[in-house]
Amino acid sequence: MSNSGNSTVSPYFLTKSEFSVLFVFFSSLDEQPTTQCSGDHHDRPREARDMNLTKTLTLAATIAMIAIAPAMAGDAEKGEKVFKKCAACHSIEAGKNKVGPSLAGVIGKNCGHVEDFKYGKGYQAACEKGFTIDEAFLTEYLQDPSAKLSEIAGSKERSKMSFKLKKDDQIADVIEYLKAN
């Protein structure tokens, strides 16, 4: 992965909560099957084989997901190019609002954090419920802003932002670019 400027990419692709869930899950795999032995000891080796197969397949699937996770991360340099589409309405310069608010340092901020910007009614309705502008939010929001705001607000809302990014790689790249700025 390449990055522009002084941005850094975290080598971690699992959140603490995701890691905790995996840890608890894999810890539970050491437990023996809880079925009662019916006296037929011929079933026991089959249960053990099935448990070992389940462990092996689960571990293989997890390793595969972990292996491809870095490939799914965005590229800030590519994101800078994609952001040119966004620059018609947004700036990455702090305090410089356009049709849309400045996106300087937006990652990790609470909704409505640009105080001197007049947000649309749909955004305000979602913001009343509260949300943080993080990677997960942006991934869905950039695909369909009105749908994401409606989901958060719990009612049909319309975003002032009509632009949508449909390609997952472009979304990941723009998010990396925003993280760097």
Secondary structure, 3 states (H helix, E strand, C coil): CCCCCCCCCCCCCCCHHHHHHHHHHHHHCCCCCCCCCCCCCCHHHHHHHHHHHHHHHHHHHHHHHHHHHHHHCCCHHHHHHHHHHHCCCCCCCCCCCCCCCCCCCCCCEECCCCCCCCCCHHHHHHHHHCCEECHHHHHHHHHCHHHHHHHHHCCCCCCCCCCCCCCHHHHHHHHHHHHHC
